Amino acid sequence: MNPLGLKYLLLLLLALPVTGSQKTWPDGTPPAPALRAQNGGNTDVCGIDNTTFRAGEQIVYKLYYNWNFVWLPAGEVTFNVHDLENQYRITVRGRTYPSYEWFYKVTDNYTSYLDKETLLPKIHIKDIQEGGYQRYDRTTFYQDEQRIVSHRGKTRKDTKPKYMDVDPCMHDLISIIYFARNLDYASLRPKQEIPIKILMDQEMHPLKIRYLGPEEDVKVKGSGRFNTLRFSPQLITGELFKEGDEMKIYVSNDRNKIPVLIESPVTVGSVKAVLKSYKGLRYPLEAKIGD
């Protein structure tokens, strides 16, 4: 697979646990609540209250690929939050620009249904076409029973089921992003590591994220300057990343806790995701300090 698939951007974004430098915000709003353990599970990855995002939020990222020392604008990825009665439906759409499709065309669609009480996934759907590669996967999470059923195939018409036992409070690629935006890491020390676990492509992956501390006045091409918090996640060596690769993630240092810039090497070249646009945020984007 070519490194421009939406999987790359999702892997770039899955390390979003962030820390505030304050115990309360200027208007007196308390920091994000502590985690709630479930079924005796690991409190690193279990239920939490949502205090950072709301239905109607839309965030768009522009994806660049470095080829022969030239940064090429390759495509965009859009995240949308929809409100259901007891769930959030999160849709993620990735598309290459028409000018890039001669080289490699991507049409990726992901959807996750998250329980409002825990932000754990109930259903995760992946429907992707990347060049000549196609894959459809609908995974149903039975969190209380610590198991999943994944119907996977080339298309939705030829799937086969796979039944798996999983760890308590298991996340998918999308749920971990929105879940982690709500974590309170005000007491984190620089270089401290945060454990997470996700289910991806019918496999469980235990990962770690290293908090590197605040970084002020970070320039984001096309979006302005931001006060940020910086992280470096452990990468999954193999198809996407080489041993020793290090990713940099810059997150807005405010109550929204959205990623504004992500940079990473990949097996061939490097990729960069930059914040292009946003609307429907729960709070003003106070981390933006200039154009």
Secondary structure, 3 states (H helix, E strand, C coil): CCCCCHHHHHHHHCCCCCCCCCCCCCCCCCCCCCCCCCCCCCCCCCCCCCCCCCCCCEEEEEEEEEECCEEEEEEEEEEEEEECCCEEEEEEEEEECHHHCCCCCEEEEEEEEEECCCCCEEEEEEEEEECCEEEEEEEEEEHHHCEEEEEEECCCCCCEEEEEECCCCCECCCHHHHHHCCCCCCCCCCCCEEEEEEEECCEEEEEEEEEEEEEEEEEECCCEEEEEEEEEECCCECCCECCCCCCEEEEECCCCCCEEEEEEECCCCEEEEEEEEEECCCCCCCCEEEC
